[in-house]
Amino acid sequence: MIACGILQEEIDRLLELGEIDAEVHYLSKGLHTDYSRLQKALNGALIKRFPRSPGGIVVVYGDVCLGFNGEMQALVEKHGVVKVDGLNCIDCLLGGRGRLLEIDPEHKMLFLNPAFIGFMGRIWDRPGQEIRDMFNMLDGIILLDALGDLDAYRDQIDAISQKTALPILERKNIGLNGLKAVIQDALERRSPCRIS
C-alpha cells in the first residue's frame, strides 16, 4: 500500500493487531498542502514500487486529495492500481463510501484527530483574526478518536477551539473498524489478496 502519513498511526495499529497484512509505504502528511507536490510524490512512488508488487498496489488516499476534478482517479487509472473508496482521510476513518457526507453534507465541520491536530500547528503563527477568518464559514469541531488517545490532546484541542472561535460540538469514538473496512475492501479488489 501507498498511504497518506495522516493515517500512519491507525494503519500501523491495524498491522500490529494483524487486522490487515500489507507492506506500507507512507508519504509525508505535509504534501497535503500542495496538490502538485503530492501528485509528483504519489506518481513517483507508484512508478518505483509497482514492479515489486505484481499483485498490485492499494492507494490509501481520498478521491479529492489531488483536487476536485477527478485528478486522483486519473492517476489511479494511469497506473492500473486500486484505491480505497473514500473521499479523503476523514472519510476513510469513518469507513469510506462517502460516510463523511452523511455527517457533514454541507461541509460545515472541522474534523480533528491526533494527526490533524499536529498538522494544523502550521497555521498558528498567523495573526488571530486571520486564523478566525480562515474558519469563519464553519459551524464547529467534531473530534474523532480512532485509537483511544484523544484525551492526551486536550490542551491542543482547546487551543484550536479558541484560535478558530469554533465550539467543540461532538466527540466520536470511532475505533479502527471504519478504516479497516475501507482498506480490506481495496485489498480484496486487487490480486492476490492477503488479509486476515
Secondary structure, DSSP 8 states (H G I E B T S, - for coil): -EEEGGGHHHHHHHHHTTSB----EEE-GGGGG-HHHHHHHHHHHHHHHGGG-TT--EEE--TTTT-SSSHHHHHHHHHT-EE-S-SSHHHHHTTSTTHHHHH-TT--EEEE-HHHHHHGGGGTTS-HHHHHHHHTT--EEEEEESSS-GGGGHHHHHHHHHHHT--EEEEEE--SHHHHHHHHHHHHHSSS--B-
